[in-house]
């Protein structure tokens, strides 16, 4: 991987389309997994006594299956529209991987249909999860403000804080990259924003999933408190 970073990267047309498909698939899946996490927090805070029955293994499986079905359909739409384009002499992608808009810029045929498809598919996969997350957190905030104890409110806010940060970074950078017309100038900005949803958000996953666990936090405190001799 380090060699690839410092050498001239060459990828075949099939390899590029494959990379584009899986990038789209996992990005869209991440949108709906974050949405499922928001629903999980809504149930945990608003209906704690019904949590075990509501978030049953079957319900969790259905949420994950739905996330991957949406990811499959969205990735197929992106890749299928990209395959219809004709590419001529230009073959240098102005990006560090085969993203949709940089590859689209290399086409010598009309990209109007592709840009419309990107706007619709990305719009749906951003708007629907964001709306669901906002509604979930609306109910969560309503429940938090009705908690009498300060400790209870603090614990509830702490449970949601890391997830809110991850959602803001992921959806904010994704919308900034895709929900605007493509141009050569915007590609440089897109490279920066894509770093957030391809690197920063995955780096936050340990904070979201692991450091919320009391056993993991206790073990981390023990490691940090050890003296080095």
N, C-alpha and C positions, 0 to 999 in steps of 0.2 A: 504493500500500500504506500509506503514511504517512497519507494522507487517511482511509482506512478505519479506521485505528487510533483516530483522534480523532473520528470521526463516528458516528452511530447506524447500526449495521450491520443491514441487512435482507436476508434471503435467502428465496427461495421454497421451497415444500415439495419440489419436484423437485430444486432446487439443493442443499437440505440433505441429501436422501437420496443424491445423487451425491457430495457431499463426504464423507458418512459411509462410502460404499462405498470410495472411493479412500483415505481415511484408514485404514480397516480393511485394505485390500489391501496398502498399503505397510508398515504396522506389522507385519503377519504375515510379509510377505516379509523384513523386517529381522530377525525372529527366526531364520529359517532361513538367511539369509545369514551372520549371526553364527555359527550352528552350522557352516556350511560352512567358515568361516574357522578355527574351532577344529579341524575335521578336517584342514584344510590344515596347520596348525601341528603337529598330531600326526604327520602323515606326514613333514614337514620335519625334525622333531627325532628321532622314533623310527625312521624308515626313510629316512634321507637319501639313501642310494644308490639307492633305488627311487622317489625323488620324481618324477622326470621321467616315468617310465612310469605311476606311480599317478595323479598329478595331470595327466593328459593333457588336451588341449583337449576331448576328448569327455567325460571325467569332469567337468570344470568346467562344461561345457554341461548335463550331466545334473543336476548339483547346482543350478544356477540354474533349470533347468526345473522341478525338483521344488519349489524354493522358491516359484516363481510359481504352480504348481498348488495348493499348500497355501494360498497367499494368496488365490487366486481362490475356492476352496471356502469358506474361512472368511469372506471378505467377502460372498459370496452368502448364507451362512447368517445373518450379522448383518443385512444389508439386507433380506432376505426376511422375517425375523421382525419387523423394524421396520415394514415396509409393512402388516402385518396389524393394527397398532394403530390405534385411533381417537383423534383429537385434537380437543379441544373449544375452549373459549374461550382458555385460557392459550397464549400463543405466544412468550413470552420465554425463551430458552434460557439457563440459568444456567452459561454457559461461553463461551469465546472462539471456539469452532468447534462444528460439529455432531458432538459425540461421542455415543457410544451411551447411556451412563447419563443424561446431562443431557436428551437428547431423550426418553428413555423416561419421565422424570418428568413430562413434559407430557401424557402419555396419560391419558384418562379411562376407559379399559378396563383389564382385568386384565393385569398385566405379568409374571405368574408364569412363563409359558412363556418369555418373553424373558429373564428373569433366569436361568432354568435353562439356556437356550441359551448365554447369555454366559458363565456359570460353566463349562459343559462345553467350549465352543470355546476360550475363553481359557485354561482349565486345560490342555487338550491342547497348545495352541500355546505354552504356557510350560513345562509339565512335560517334554514330549518334547525340545525343544531344550536345556533346562537339564540333563536327564539325559545327553543326548549330549555336551554340553560338559563336564560333570563327569567322565564316563568318559574323554573325550579328555585332559583335563588330569590325570587320575589316571595314565594311561600316560605323559604328558609328564613329570610329576614323578618317576615311577619311573625314567625314562630319564635325567633331569637328575642325579639323585642318584648315578647310576652313571657319570657323566662324571668322569674323573680330574682334568682340569685346571680350575683356578678360573676361568680366562678363558672356557673353554667353557661352564661353568655360568652365568656372568654373562651371556654372550651369549644363551643360551637363555632365561633369565629376562627379559632385556630385550626379546626378540622377543615374548613373551607378555603383558607387563605392560599395555600400552595396550589390548589386546583384552580383558583381564580387567576393566579399569576400565569400558570401554564396555558389556560384558555386564552387569556389576553394576548400572550406572545404568539401563540399558534395561529389563532384566527386573525389577529391584527396583521401579522406579517403576510399571511396567505391572501387576505383581502387586498392588501397594498400591492402585492405582486400581480394578481390575476384580474381584479375587478377594475381594470383601466385599459385603454388602448395600448397595444404594444408598439414600442419604438426603440431605436438604438440607444437613445439616452436613458430610457427607463430600464434597460437591461442591466446597467451598472448598479442602479438602485435595487433592482431585483436580486442581484447576487448577494447584496447585503441582507435583504429581508429573508432570502431563502436560507441563510445561515441559521436564523432563529428557529424556523420550523423543521430544519433537517438536523441541527446539532444542539442548539440551546435547549429546546423543549425535551429531547431525549435525555440530556444531561440533568434535567430537573426531575426526571422520573424517579430516581432514588429518593429525592426529597418527598415526592408525592406518595410513593408506595411503601418505602422502607422506614424512613425516619418518623412516620406517623405511628409506628409500632413501638410500644413502650419497652419491649425487650431489646429491640435494636438500639433505641436511644440509651438505655442503661448500659449496654455493652460498649457503645461509643464513648460514653462518659468514663467508663473504666479504662478504656484504651488511652484517652486523652489525659487522664489523671495519673497515669503511670510515670514514674520518674526514670529518666535514662541515666545509667551509670557508665 
